[in-house]
Amino acid sequence: MGKRELGLPSRAPSPEPGELPERVTIWEVGPRDGLQNEDEVVPSAVKLEFVHRLADAGLPVVETTSFVHPKWVPQLADATEVLDGLDRRAGTRYPVLVPNARGLDRAVDSGVTDIAIFASATESFARRNLNRGLDEQFEMFEPVVGRAVSEGMGVRGYVSMVFGDPWEGPVAIDQVVSVGRRLLDMGCSRLSLGDTIGVATPGLVEAVLRAFVAAGVSVDRLAVHFHDTYGQALSNTCAALRLGVTTVDASAGGLGGCPYAGSATGNLATEDLVWMLEGMGIEHGVDLEALVETSAWMARQLGRPSPSGVVRALAR
């Protein structure tokens, strides 16, 4: 199936310097952030094939699983089994989410080279997700990040509820920046700013990003993670790109949500993001045909159609 058969958009000329990045890194979160929200547990063999297909489609980062306690996320209780069965492709990174020191022990034992930690920008979500207060969460993360850095691991810091919280409403931007700065100062190499319940709009995205830059955080240390609850994920991504963000989180087929925030719908679909980047002339390195086939295959495993508009349009 060629580009003409797929109906791919005509490739735009390269963007003018300073207008848009020349290349974007897509941080694929489907196997972790997508599958953790499923009602039914997906078999380990299916998860492994999903990860392998995503890597073969050219995704440079595939967030593979999580070492969160199985009591809280039973869908990923097979993390060790999945990592043991992983056939790592050259040029692809396979980070895992690590909540605490015990999780880091398991990650080290599994040969993981990249981890992520998951912090909250609000007191309410920190209590519900981590059973700790806004300030107390850092006491848990500090030894994890410190040891991971000493082990030579890459460490990403997720900041959730950046643009709004279902219990607290709008979140003060200076509070978001404070949480992010503490994670960076602790040793995280990059922050992923999460619109956990999908309420962000482009103007708010710009305001948050500008506040980080004003606080001395280089935009190349920031990634964005949008949910599509109000259909704003692509618009918000465009706003971030125009301010210099070059790493965008997305989930194949639009899988995912948030098990601790019931109003959150799926993540930005990776296919929808690739389609947009292709049309904007921004390099991404992903084979859209292979990606669509992968998400259509996963939708069949889950027994429901993909929410991605591009998958629905192009899948056979």
Backbone as CSV, one residue per row, in Angstrom:
resi,resn,N_x,N_y,N_z,CA_x,CA_y,CA_z,C_x,C_y,C_z
1,MET,0.851,-1.192,0.000,0.000,0.000,0.000,0.887,1.242,0.000
2,GLY,0.842,2.033,-1.039,1.700,3.205,-1.135,1.040,4.437,-0.572
3,LYS,1.801,5.538,-0.577,1.264,6.775,-0.020,0.030,7.249,-0.777
4,ARG,0.057,7.095,-2.115,-1.091,7.561,-2.885,-2.345,6.764,-2.529
5,GLU,-2.177,5.436,-2.361,-3.317,4.609,-1.981,-3.829,4.980,-0.587
6,LEU,-2.906,5.320,0.324,-3.313,5.702,1.666,-4.014,7.051,1.687
7,GLY,-3.834,7.852,0.632,-4.413,9.178,0.642,-3.670,10.125,1.547
8,LEU,-2.343,9.940,1.662,-1.573,10.793,2.551,-1.569,12.233,2.061
9,PRO,-1.478,13.185,2.982,-1.484,14.586,2.572,-0.224,14.924,1.795
10,SER,-0.348,15.862,0.866,0.846,16.336,0.172,1.802,16.913,1.184
11,ARG,3.071,16.552,1.035,4.051,17.003,2.010,4.321,18.483,1.836
12,ALA,4.208,19.225,2.910,4.447,20.656,2.869,5.938,20.934,2.752
13,PRO,6.305,22.114,2.250,7.721,22.490,2.263,8.244,22.528,3.691
14,SER,9.558,22.411,3.842,10.142,22.491,5.178,9.769,23.816,5.820
15,PRO,9.477,23.806,7.128,9.065,25.044,7.791,10.192,26.057,7.837
16,GLU,9.797,27.311,7.892,10.786,28.372,8.020,11.490,28.253,9.372
17,PRO,12.795,28.597,9.430,13.512,28.541,10.707,12.783,29.342,11.782
18,GLY,12.637,28.730,12.940,11.997,29.413,14.054,10.497,29.249,14.107
19,GLU,9.874,28.805,12.988,8.428,28.648,12.980,7.992,27.321,13.581
20,LEU,8.641,26.244,13.132,8.305,24.901,13.584,9.584,24.085,13.643
21,PRO,9.627,23.058,14.476,10.822,22.207,14.480,10.937,21.433,13.169
22,GLU,12.160,21.121,12.786,12.362,20.324,11.581,12.009,18.864,11.820
23,ARG,12.176,18.405,13.065,11.916,17.004,13.384,11.300,16.900,14.774
24,VAL,10.391,15.959,14.931,9.749,15.696,16.212,10.005,14.246,16.609
25,THR,10.322,14.036,17.869,10.436,12.688,18.424,9.092,12.297,19.026
26,ILE,8.545,11.198,18.543,7.285,10.702,19.091,7.601,9.696,20.192
27,TRP,7.105,9.983,21.387,7.287,9.106,22.550,6.020,8.261,22.663
28,GLU,6.090,7.028,22.194,4.925,6.159,22.137,4.609,5.586,23.528
29,VAL,3.371,5.812,23.983,2.981,5.383,25.326,1.894,4.315,25.331
30,GLY,1.494,3.832,24.144,0.386,2.886,24.078,0.530,1.639,24.933
31,PRO,1.678,0.944,24.885,1.783,-0.288,25.666,1.694,-0.079,27.174
32,ARG,2.046,1.102,27.644,1.958,1.371,29.082,0.727,2.208,29.419
33,ASP,0.683,3.436,28.965,-0.404,4.334,29.336,-1.711,3.927,28.666
34,GLY,-1.616,3.284,27.508,-2.814,2.821,26.842,-3.402,1.592,27.497
35,LEU,-2.603,0.545,27.619,-3.121,-0.733,28.094,-3.406,-0.748,29.591
36,GLN,-2.816,0.169,30.369,-3.085,0.164,31.812,-4.529,0.524,32.119
37,ASN,-5.220,1.104,31.153,-6.585,1.564,31.389,-7.638,0.588,30.864
38,GLU,-7.181,-0.554,30.342,-8.134,-1.537,29.825,-8.863,-2.254,30.967
39,ASP,-10.132,-2.585,30.734,-10.893,-3.327,31.742,-10.381,-4.758,31.871
40,GLU,-10.006,-5.347,30.736,-9.510,-6.711,30.729,-7.992,-6.723,30.610
41,VAL,-7.360,-7.714,31.203,-5.907,-7.841,31.113,-5.542,-8.404,29.743
42,VAL,-4.660,-7.713,29.051,-4.199,-8.153,27.738,-3.091,-9.182,27.933
43,PRO,-3.129,-10.309,27.228,-2.089,-11.328,27.401,-0.689,-10.793,27.101
44,SER,0.294,-11.315,27.808,1.672,-10.857,27.647,2.143,-11.004,26.206
45,ALA,1.764,-12.097,25.555,2.194,-12.318,24.170,1.666,-11.231,23.245
46,VAL,0.448,-10.781,23.491,-0.123,-9.706,22.683,0.610,-8.399,22.955
47,LYS,0.904,-8.137,24.214,1.657,-6.923,24.550,3.010,-6.917,23.847
48,LEU,3.706,-8.054,23.868,5.016,-8.127,23.229,4.911,-7.891,21.728
49,GLU,3.926,-8.494,21.093,3.779,-8.265,19.655,3.460,-6.800,19.375
50,PHE,2.656,-6.192,20.227,2.334,-4.768,20.081,3.605,-3.930,20.142
51,VAL,4.426,-4.149,21.147,5.676,-3.394,21.293,6.583,-3.611,20.082
52,HIS,6.729,-4.860,19.660,7.604,-5.164,18.528,7.096,-4.509,17.245
53,ARG,5.796,-4.545,17.032,5.228,-3.908,15.839,5.469,-2.394,15.849
54,LEU,5.322,-1.779,17.020,5.525,-0.333,17.119,6.978,0.037,16.819
55,ALA,7.910,-0.744,17.365,9.323,-0.482,17.080,9.610,-0.677,15.597
56,ASP,9.039,-1.713,14.996,9.263,-1.974,13.575,8.659,-0.889,12.689
57,ALA,7.661,-0.183,13.203,7.072,0.925,12.454,7.922,2.187,12.510
58,GLY,9.023,2.134,13.259,9.953,3.260,13.276,9.852,4.172,14.473
59,LEU,9.028,3.808,15.449,8.934,4.666,16.639,10.219,4.565,17.444
60,PRO,10.860,5.682,17.755,12.161,5.645,18.423,12.086,5.372,19.912
61,VAL,10.912,5.603,20.513,10.705,5.366,21.939,9.373,4.646,22.107
62,VAL,9.396,3.510,22.779,8.165,2.769,23.052,8.133,2.483,24.548
63,GLU,7.328,3.262,25.265,7.227,3.068,26.714,6.497,1.743,26.950
64,THR,7.204,0.786,27.530,6.813,-0.610,27.408,5.873,-1.102,28.495
65,THR,6.103,-0.696,29.741,5.294,-1.222,30.833,5.533,-0.385,32.080
66,SER,5.076,-0.889,33.216,5.184,-0.157,34.473,5.426,-1.132,35.606
67,PHE,6.223,-0.706,36.574,6.446,-1.504,37.773,5.612,-1.001,38.944
68,VAL,4.483,-0.374,38.651,3.518,-0.038,39.695,2.979,-1.345,40.280
69,HIS,2.684,-1.344,41.577,2.229,-2.569,42.240,1.001,-3.132,41.533
70,PRO,0.965,-4.448,41.284,-0.173,-5.062,40.595,-1.527,-4.801,41.245
71,LYS,-1.535,-4.534,42.539,-2.801,-4.211,43.211,-3.436,-2.974,42.601
72,TRP,-2.599,-2.018,42.183,-3.109,-0.753,41.669,-3.287,-0.783,40.161
73,VAL,-2.412,-1.471,39.451,-2.526,-1.564,37.989,-2.361,-3.031,37.591
74,PRO,-3.394,-3.838,37.793,-3.275,-5.271,37.490,-3.036,-5.555,36.012
75,GLN,-3.412,-4.611,35.151,-3.229,-4.818,33.716,-1.753,-4.936,33.337
76,LEU,-0.849,-4.423,34.183,0.587,-4.467,33.882,1.342,-5.314,34.910
77,ALA,0.659,-6.248,35.520,1.298,-7.107,36.522,2.382,-7.994,35.920
78,ASP,2.354,-8.171,34.608,3.328,-9.037,33.932,4.539,-8.271,33.413
79,ALA,4.875,-7.149,34.035,5.956,-6.297,33.530,7.267,-7.058,33.355
80,THR,7.649,-7.851,34.344,8.909,-8.592,34.250,8.862,-9.590,33.103
81,GLU,7.749,-10.277,32.958,7.608,-11.254,31.874,7.711,-10.568,30.514
82,VAL,7.066,-9.418,30.369,7.123,-8.693,29.095,8.551,-8.256,28.786
83,LEU,9.227,-7.703,29.767,10.600,-7.250,29.531,11.539,-8.417,29.246
84,ASP,11.321,-9.547,29.901,12.153,-10.722,29.641,11.962,-11.228,28.210
85,GLY,10.764,-11.042,27.659,10.492,-11.521,26.308,10.762,-10.510,25.215
86,LEU,11.222,-9.328,25.585,11.392,-8.243,24.631,12.571,-8.497,23.700
87,ASP,12.330,-8.356,22.423,13.382,-8.409,21.400,13.697,-6.967,21.029
88,ARG,14.699,-6.414,21.682,14.992,-4.989,21.525,15.557,-4.682,20.141
89,ARG,14.898,-3.759,19.449,15.347,-3.331,18.133,16.399,-2.244,18.280
90,ALA,17.417,-2.291,17.445,18.440,-1.239,17.458,17.791,0.097,17.126
91,GLY,18.161,1.117,17.878,17.640,2.454,17.622,16.343,2.774,18.339
92,THR,15.795,1.809,19.092,14.559,2.049,19.846,14.845,1.963,21.336
93,ARG,14.307,2.907,22.091,14.415,2.883,23.545,13.116,2.348,24.131
94,TYR,13.235,1.649,25.257,12.091,0.980,25.876,11.974,1.380,27.348
95,PRO,11.601,2.620,27.638,11.487,3.043,29.037,10.326,2.362,29.752
96,VAL,10.414,2.325,31.080,9.331,1.805,31.912,9.036,2.812,33.013
97,LEU,7.802,2.793,33.478,7.408,3.667,34.584,7.807,3.011,35.894
98,VAL,8.447,3.783,36.768,8.940,3.281,38.051,8.388,4.183,39.155
99,PRO,7.570,3.650,40.068,6.941,4.506,41.068,7.764,4.755,42.322
100,ASN,8.675,3.819,42.636,9.352,3.891,43.935,10.642,3.070,43.886
101,ALA,11.305,2.964,45.041,12.598,2.262,45.095,12.461,0.791,44.736
102,ARG,11.368,0.150,45.191,11.163,-1.260,44.848,10.995,-1.426,43.338
103,GLY,10.264,-0.526,42.723,10.097,-0.575,41.278,11.412,-0.403,40.547
104,LEU,12.270,0.461,41.083,13.580,0.651,40.463,14.422,-0.613,40.584
105,ASP,14.352,-1.288,41.722,15.072,-2.560,41.870,14.667,-3.528,40.758
106,ARG,13.372,-3.627,40.520,12.888,-4.534,39.479,13.346,-4.085,38.091
107,ALA,13.365,-2.785,37.866,13.816,-2.271,36.575,15.289,-2.590,36.338
108,VAL,16.112,-2.410,37.358,17.535,-2.725,37.242,17.718,-4.219,36.960
109,ASP,16.989,-5.054,37.681,17.084,-6.503,37.483,16.672,-6.919,36.073
110,SER,15.786,-6.125,35.448,15.296,-6.444,34.106,16.142,-5.819,33.002
111,GLY,17.219,-5.134,33.370,18.097,-4.548,32.358,17.561,-3.293,31.702
112,VAL,16.658,-2.603,32.382,16.074,-1.378,31.827,17.122,-0.267,31.802
113,THR,17.122,0.524,30.737,18.085,1.629,30.607,17.440,3.004,30.737
114,ASP,16.104,3.060,30.653,15.393,4.341,30.750,14.162,4.154,31.628
115,ILE,13.965,5.078,32.566,12.784,5.011,33.419,12.037,6.334,33.375
116,ALA,10.819,6.291,33.873,10.030,7.502,34.062,9.406,7.449,35.444
117,ILE,9.259,8.608,36.064,8.522,8.722,37.317,7.295,9.586,37.061
118,PHE,6.293,9.442,37.907,4.998,10.057,37.633,4.589,10.929,38.810
119,ALA,4.799,12.228,38.675,4.495,13.183,39.736,3.194,13.914,39.442
120,SER,2.688,14.590,40.440,1.454,15.354,40.298,1.716,16.836,40.522
121,ALA,0.995,17.662,39.772,1.068,19.106,39.977,0.084,19.584,41.026
122,THR,-0.746,18.674,41.551,-1.762,19.083,42.525,-1.750,18.180,43.752
123,GLU,-2.196,18.737,44.856,-2.304,18.000,46.108,-3.316,16.858,45.993
124,SER,-4.479,17.138,45.416,-5.549,16.139,45.359,-5.129,14.904,44.587
125,PHE,-4.519,15.096,43.423,-4.135,13.940,42.609,-2.949,13.210,43.223
126,ALA,-2.045,13.945,43.852,-0.933,13.280,44.538,-1.475,12.343,45.623
127,ARG,-2.478,12.798,46.354,-3.065,11.963,47.414,-3.721,10.719,46.836
128,ARG,-4.445,10.894,45.737,-5.177,9.773,45.166,-4.264,8.808,44.401
129,ASN,-3.277,9.339,43.728,-2.429,8.511,42.869,-1.228,7.938,43.611
130,LEU,-0.675,8.718,44.543,0.569,8.331,45.210,0.410,8.116,46.710
131,ASN,-0.763,8.455,47.245,-0.990,8.386,48.693,0.006,9.248,49.458
132,ARG,0.368,10.362,48.834,1.284,11.331,49.435,0.836,12.732,49.053
133,GLY,1.253,13.718,49.849,0.934,15.090,49.527,1.814,15.629,48.425
134,LEU,1.511,16.841,47.989,2.249,17.466,46.892,3.738,17.538,47.191
135,ASP,4.106,17.950,48.397,5.517,18.041,48.762,6.096,16.684,49.132
136,GLU,5.275,15.834,49.748,5.765,14.531,50.195,6.184,13.622,49.040
137,GLN,5.585,13.838,47.857,5.916,12.969,46.733,7.404,13.025,46.381
138,PHE,8.024,14.166,46.614,9.432,14.302,46.245,10.343,13.465,47.146
139,GLU,9.902,13.226,48.378,10.678,12.370,49.271,10.758,10.941,48.730
140,MET,9.709,10.522,48.028,9.701,9.195,47.423,10.543,9.159,46.152
141,PHE,10.475,10.236,45.369,11.159,10.242,44.074,12.667,10.455,44.178
142,GLU,13.102,11.219,45.175,14.511,11.626,45.217,15.480,10.444,45.219
143,PRO,15.309,9.441,46.094,16.253,8.323,46.048,16.151,7.511,44.769
144,VAL,14.963,7.439,44.184,14.786,6.700,42.925,15.562,7.377,41.807
145,VAL,15.378,8.679,41.664,16.057,9.407,40.600,17.563,9.404,40.823
146,GLY,17.967,9.631,42.082,19.401,9.665,42.376,20.094,8.366,42.023
147,ARG,19.484,7.247,42.398,20.100,5.957,42.093,20.071,5.678,40.592
148,ALA,18.952,5.998,39.950,18.844,5.743,38.516,19.910,6.511,37.741
149,VAL,20.107,7.763,38.098,21.142,8.565,37.436,22.520,7.962,37.678
150,SER,22.770,7.531,38.918,24.070,6.925,39.224,24.281,5.615,38.471
151,GLU,23.182,4.938,38.112,23.245,3.699,37.341,23.383,3.966,35.847
152,GLY,23.374,5.243,35.477,23.497,5.608,34.067,22.199,5.571,33.292
153,MET,21.077,5.515,33.996,19.781,5.480,33.327,19.331,6.878,32.905
154,GLY,18.541,6.922,31.837,17.831,8.139,31.508,16.579,8.216,32.360
155,VAL,16.257,9.406,32.871,15.101,9.562,33.763,14.198,10.670,33.234
156,ARG,12.964,10.313,32.953,11.953,11.284,32.532,11.020,11.536,33.708
157,GLY,10.580,12.779,33.857,9.607,13.114,34.886,8.275,13.491,34.266
158,TYR,7.255,12.703,34.540,5.904,13.088,34.146,5.336,14.042,35.191
159,VAL,4.675,15.088,34.731,3.913,15.956,35.626,2.455,15.862,35.192
160,SER,1.615,15.310,36.036,0.204,15.142,35.700,-0.612,16.329,36.198
161,MET,-1.809,16.474,35.660,-2.771,17.520,36.046,-2.196,18.925,35.827
162,VAL,-1.407,19.077,34.788,-0.765,20.372,34.524,-1.791,21.446,34.171
163,PHE,-2.804,21.079,33.416,-3.716,22.085,32.874,-5.082,22.120,33.546
164,GLY,-5.295,21.218,34.489,-6.562,21.191,35.196,-6.680,19.911,36.000
165,ASP,-7.434,19.987,37.085,-7.581,18.866,38.004,-9.073,18.689,38.284
166,PRO,-9.621,17.453,38.217,-11.066,17.283,38.399,-11.544,17.620,39.804
167,TRP,-10.647,17.612,40.791,-11.031,17.923,42.167,-10.727,19.375,42.540
168,GLU,-9.712,19.954,41.917,-9.289,21.307,42.285,-9.600,22.352,41.227
169,GLY,-9.940,21.917,40.017,-10.201,22.872,38.950,-8.910,23.365,38.313
170,PRO,-8.870,24.628,37.855,-7.665,25.167,37.225,-6.470,25.088,38.173
171,VAL,-5.306,24.832,37.596,-4.081,24.683,38.385,-3.191,25.900,38.141
172,ALA,-2.708,26.491,39.237,-1.849,27.667,39.126,-0.583,27.327,38.351
173,ILE,-0.258,28.151,37.369,0.905,27.866,36.521,2.192,27.890,37.326
174,ASP,2.287,28.796,38.291,3.528,28.842,39.072,3.705,27.574,39.898
175,GLN,2.610,26.938,40.299,2.696,25.668,41.021,3.198,24.559,40.093
176,VAL,2.713,24.552,38.859,3.178,23.568,37.871,4.672,23.728,37.636
177,VAL,5.102,24.959,37.449,6.524,25.223,37.189,7.374,24.806,38.384
178,SER,6.886,25.071,39.589,7.632,24.691,40.789,7.833,23.182,40.852
179,VAL,6.769,22.418,40.587,6.886,20.951,40.596,7.876,20.499,39.524
180,GLY,7.756,21.062,38.345,8.655,20.673,37.263,10.105,20.995,37.555
181,ARG,10.356,22.167,38.093,11.732,22.553,38.424,12.325,21.612,39.456
182,ARG,11.540,21.213,40.432,12.050,20.296,41.470,12.440,18.949,40.864
183,LEU,11.671,18.474,39.903,12.011,17.212,39.242,13.289,17.339,38.420
184,LEU,13.438,18.446,37.716,14.655,18.667,36.937,15.868,18.807,37.847
185,ASP,15.710,19.570,38.918,16.828,19.759,39.857,17.217,18.429,40.514
186,MET,16.257,17.519,40.632,16.502,16.212,41.234,17.335,15.313,40.328
187,GLY,17.275,15.588,39.008,18.056,14.780,38.072,17.307,14.283,36.858
188,CYS,16.006,14.599,36.737,15.280,14.224,35.527,15.849,15.000,34.338
189,SER,16.001,14.333,33.223,16.556,14.993,32.048,15.494,15.717,31.239
190,ARG,14.241,15.285,31.364,13.149,15.895,30.608,11.857,15.781,31.389
191,LEU,10.960,16.750,31.161,9.631,16.726,31.745,8.598,16.481,30.660
192,SER,7.615,15.653,30.967,6.456,15.510,30.106,5.280,16.168,30.808
193,LEU,4.731,17.213,30.199,3.664,17.996,30.814,2.324,17.404,30.395
194,GLY,1.594,16.837,31.366,0.419,16.054,31.060,-0.898,16.779,31.233
195,ASP,-1.711,16.732,30.184,-3.088,17.218,30.250,-3.957,16.016,30.588
196,THR,-3.912,15.596,31.833,-4.427,14.301,32.266,-5.916,14.135,32.006
197,ILE,-6.693,15.212,32.102,-8.134,15.103,31.861,-8.550,15.809,30.569
198,GLY,-7.585,16.239,29.776,-7.875,16.739,28.438,-8.566,18.079,28.361
199,VAL,-8.306,18.978,29.326,-9.014,20.265,29.351,-8.189,21.423,28.786
200,ALA,-6.967,21.175,28.362,-6.107,22.257,27.885,-6.631,22.836,26.574
201,THR,-6.278,24.085,26.362,-6.509,24.767,25.093,-5.189,25.406,24.671
202,PRO,-5.047,25.761,23.380,-3.751,26.274,22.924,-3.217,27.467,23.709
203,GLY,-4.092,28.387,24.095,-3.616,29.546,24.845,-3.022,29.160,26.181
204,LEU,-3.639,28.204,26.868,-3.118,27.752,28.158,-1.810,26.992,27.966
205,VAL,-1.737,26.197,26.902,-0.484,25.492,26.600,0.651,26.494,26.413
206,GLU,0.407,27.525,25.648,1.432,28.544,25.425,1.822,29.215,26.739
207,ALA,0.846,29.526,27.579,1.137,30.203,28.842,2.022,29.339,29.739
208,VAL,1.730,28.040,29.809,2.528,27.144,30.652,3.943,27.014,30.105
209,LEU,4.071,26.825,28.807,5.408,26.683,28.225,6.229,27.954,28.394
210,ARG,5.611,29.092,28.193,6.338,30.365,28.360,6.760,30.560,29.820
211,ALA,5.949,30.091,30.744,6.301,30.220,32.159,7.521,29.368,32.489
212,PHE,7.611,28.175,31.934,8.797,27.348,32.152,10.038,28.024,31.582
213,VAL,9.926,28.542,30.384,11.083,29.213,29.774,11.486,30.421,30.611
214,ALA,10.505,31.184,31.096,10.803,32.349,31.930,11.482,31.941,33.226
215,ALA,11.226,30.705,33.675,11.844,30.200,34.904,13.207,29.551,34.641
216,GLY,13.690,29.682,33.427,15.031,29.182,33.115,15.088,27.758,32.613
217,VAL,13.930,27.167,32.246,13.904,25.797,31.731,13.917,25.857,30.205
218,SER,14.922,25.266,29.602,15.004,25.250,28.144,13.865,24.427,27.575
219,VAL,13.267,24.900,26.485,12.115,24.211,25.919,12.481,22.817,25.417
220,ASP,13.761,22.577,25.125,14.138,21.242,24.658,14.131,20.210,25.782
221,ARG,13.869,20.645,27.012,13.720,19.718,28.128,12.250,19.435,28.444
222,LEU,11.363,19.928,27.587,9.938,19.774,27.812,9.315,18.923,26.713
223,ALA,8.446,18.018,27.117,7.606,17.252,26.207,6.157,17.542,26.568
224,VAL,5.239,17.192,25.675,3.821,17.410,25.950,3.062,16.097,25.801
225,HIS,2.007,15.953,26.614,1.229,14.715,26.692,-0.232,15.115,26.799
226,PHE,-0.942,15.036,25.663,-2.322,15.522,25.626,-3.329,14.387,25.509
227,HIS,-4.429,14.534,26.252,-5.593,13.676,26.072,-6.623,14.448,25.251
228,ASP,-7.514,13.710,24.594,-8.391,14.325,23.599,-9.837,14.428,24.066
229,THR,-10.038,14.622,25.349,-11.384,14.659,25.921,-12.281,15.668,25.219
230,TYR,-11.748,16.844,24.915,-12.520,17.899,24.258,-12.087,18.107,22.807
231,GLY,-11.380,17.138,22.251,-10.975,17.234,20.848,-9.904,18.267,20.568
232,GLN,-9.110,18.617,21.591,-8.120,19.683,21.448,-6.678,19.181,21.346
233,ALA,-6.467,17.883,21.342,-5.094,17.370,21.449,-4.205,17.833,20.304
234,LEU,-4.686,17.784,19.068,-3.851,18.208,17.945,-3.629,19.723,17.958
235,SER,-4.655,20.487,18.276,-4.498,21.943,18.361,-3.481,22.307,19.438
236,ASN,-3.561,21.624,20.562,-2.606,21.883,21.635,-1.191,21.486,21.231
237,THR,-1.077,20.398,20.490,0.235,19.988,20.009,0.819,21.034,19.070
238,CYS,0.010,21.557,18.171,0.490,22.617,17.270,1.012,23.817,18.056
239,ALA,0.297,24.205,19.091,0.737,25.335,19.912,2.097,25.047,20.528
240,ALA,2.280,23.818,21.019,3.559,23.449,21.626,4.684,23.426,20.595
241,LEU,4.403,22.907,19.411,5.429,22.862,18.361,5.886,24.268,17.989
242,ARG,4.961,25.182,17.917,5.319,26.550,17.508,6.153,27.273,18.568
243,LEU,6.161,26.746,19.781,7.011,27.304,20.824,8.305,26.507,20.984
244,GLY,8.542,25.540,20.100,9.823,24.853,20.087,9.873,23.481,20.699
245,VAL,8.745,22.946,21.181,8.730,21.586,21.730,9.003,20.587,20.613
246,THR,9.869,19.615,20.867,10.229,18.637,19.841,9.973,17.194,20.259
247,THR,9.398,16.974,21.429,9.025,15.628,21.860,7.547,15.628,22.221
248,VAL,6.795,14.742,21.574,5.350,14.683,21.776,4.973,13.251,22.129
249,ASP,4.251,13.089,23.225,3.734,11.777,23.621,2.477,11.461,22.816
250,ALA,2.328,10.202,22.455,1.123,9.779,21.749,0.949,8.288,21.957
251,SER,-0.273,7.814,21.719,-0.606,6.416,21.958,-1.203,5.820,20.687
252,ALA,-0.630,4.740,20.215,-1.103,4.104,18.988,-2.589,3.796,19.073
253,GLY,-3.327,4.240,18.080,-4.767,3.999,18.065,-5.561,4.838,19.033
254,GLY,-4.904,5.756,19.754,-5.610,6.577,20.739,-5.965,5.838,22.004
255,LEU,-5.269,4.729,22.295,-5.544,3.968,23.506,-5.239,4.783,24.748
256,GLY,-5.991,4.528,25.818,-5.591,5.074,27.107,-6.594,5.996,27.738
257,GLY,-6.206,6.484,28.874,-7.015,7.362,29.697,-6.253,7.581,30.979
258,CYS,-6.927,7.505,32.077,-6.252,7.581,33.367,-7.088,6.836,34.388
259,PRO,-6.558,5.762,34.998,-7.357,4.972,35.929,-7.736,5.729,37.195
260,TYR,-7.099,6.874,37.457,-7.396,7.648,38.661,-8.210,8.902,38.368
261,ALA,-8.568,9.110,37.092,-9.356,10.286,36.722,-10.401,9.845,35.706
262,GLY,-11.612,9.583,36.188,-12.621,8.943,35.368,-13.051,9.731,34.149
263,SER,-12.878,11.048,34.146,-13.332,11.836,33.004,-12.336,11.830,31.854
264,ALA,-11.149,11.266,32.062,-10.116,11.317,31.027,-10.378,10.286,29.947
265,THR,-10.378,10.729,28.699,-10.503,9.811,27.575,-9.114,9.532,27.022
266,GLY,-9.065,8.973,25.842,-7.814,8.485,25.293,-6.767,9.548,25.030
267,ASN,-5.556,9.053,24.909,-4.431,9.914,24.544,-4.553,10.378,23.098
268,LEU,-3.771,11.378,22.759,-3.586,11.750,21.369,-3.160,10.512,20.589
269,ALA,-3.868,10.187,19.509,-3.541,9.013,18.707,-2.261,9.260,17.913
270,THR,-1.360,8.308,17.957,-0.091,8.456,17.251,-0.320,8.649,15.759
271,GLU,-1.278,7.927,15.187,-1.551,8.064,13.745,-2.022,9.465,13.397
272,ASP,-2.872,10.044,14.241,-3.363,11.391,13.978,-2.214,12.395,14.037
273,LEU,-1.313,12.189,14.996,-0.138,13.047,15.104,0.759,12.905,13.879
274,VAL,1.025,11.676,13.449,1.895,11.458,12.282,1.288,12.089,11.035
275,TRP,-0.007,11.922,10.860,-0.680,12.527,9.706,-0.478,14.043,9.694
276,MET,-0.660,14.676,10.845,-0.487,16.124,10.929,0.952,16.531,10.655
277,LEU,1.918,15.833,11.271,3.321,16.172,11.070,3.712,16.012,9.602
278,GLU,3.213,14.944,8.986,3.508,14.715,7.572,3.046,15.893,6.732
279,GLY,1.844,16.345,6.982,1.299,17.461,6.217,1.983,18.781,6.483
280,MET,2.630,18.895,7.658,3.334,20.131,8.008,4.796,20.121,7.574
281,GLY,5.234,19.007,6.983,6.626,18.934,6.544,7.610,18.726,7.672
282,ILE,7.156,18.136,8.775,8.022,17.895,9.931,8.436,16.430,9.940
283,GLU,9.726,16.174,10.002,10.226,14.803,10.017,9.815,14.096,11.307
284,HIS,9.563,12.786,11.184,9.154,12.008,12.357,9.673,10.577,12.330
285,GLY,9.994,10.057,11.163,10.621,8.746,11.048,9.709,7.548,11.197
286,VAL,8.387,7.759,11.184,7.443,6.665,11.423,6.778,6.251,10.110
287,ASP,6.623,4.947,9.921,5.925,4.386,8.776,4.439,4.352,9.104
288,LEU,3.680,5.274,8.528,2.265,5.395,8.887,1.476,4.145,8.501
289,GLU,1.776,3.562,7.367,1.065,2.359,6.944,1.233,1.242,7.979
290,ALA,2.478,1.008,8.415,2.736,-0.040,9.401,2.070,0.292,10.730
291,LEU,2.055,1.563,11.081,1.445,1.976,12.344,-0.069,1.764,12.322
292,VAL,-0.704,2.146,11.221,-2.151,1.941,11.088,-2.482,0.457,11.166
293,GLU,-1.706,-0.365,10.485,-1.947,-1.811,10.534,-1.798,-2.348,11.957
294,THR,-0.827,-1.802,12.686,-0.615,-2.235,14.070,-1.803,-1.863,14.952
295,SER,-2.291,-0.638,14.814,-3.411,-0.214,15.655,-4.701,-0.922,15.279
296,ALA,-4.892,-1.207,13.996,-6.066,-1.964,13.582,-5.995,-3.380,14.153
297,TRP,-4.795,-3.961,14.138,-4.602,-5.286,14.737,-4.901,-5.262,16.237
298,MET,-4.393,-4.253,16.952,-4.637,-4.168,18.393,-6.119,-3.944,18.686
299,ALA,-6.785,-3.149,17.861,-8.218,-2.941,18.062,-8.971,-4.269,17.972
300,ARG,-8.533,-5.136,17.077,-9.169,-6.455,16.982,-8.897,-7.286,18.234
301,GLN,-7.706,-7.176,18.778,-7.402,-7.908,20.019,-8.289,-7.441,21.163
302,LEU,-8.601,-6.141,21.167,-9.408,-5.560,22.249,-10.904,-5.674,21.975
303,GLY,-11.257,-6.036,20.740,-12.661,-6.244,20.421,-13.474,-4.988,20.245
304,ARG,-12.827,-3.909,19.806,-13.566,-2.669,19.560,-12.816,-1.836,18.532
305,PRO,-13.489,-0.929,17.840,-12.813,-0.101,16.838,-11.877,0.915,17.484
306,SER,-10.860,1.302,16.745,-9.931,2.321,17.237,-10.611,3.686,17.251
307,PRO,-10.366,4.509,18.288,-10.908,5.864,18.286,-10.146,6.830,17.380
308,SER,-9.004,6.401,16.831,-8.218,7.284,15.972,-8.925,7.528,14.649
309,GLY,-9.087,8.791,14.293,-9.696,9.117,13.017,-8.884,8.608,11.844
310,VAL,-7.579,8.703,11.931,-6.721,8.262,10.837,-6.779,6.741,10.696
311,VAL,-6.795,6.024,11.803,-6.912,4.564,11.716,-8.246,4.195,11.075
312,ARG,-9.307,4.825,11.481,-10.620,4.506,10.907,-10.656,4.814,9.411
313,ALA,-9.957,5.867,9.002,-9.975,6.265,7.594,-9.124,5.352,6.718
314,LEU,-8.026,4.850,7.267,-7.045,4.162,6.430,-6.988,2.654,6.611
315,ALA,-7.479,2.147,7.722,-7.363,0.711,7.960,-8.258,-0.063,7.004
316,ARG,-7.739,-1.207,6.529,-8.506,-2.059,5.619,-9.268,-3.113,6.406
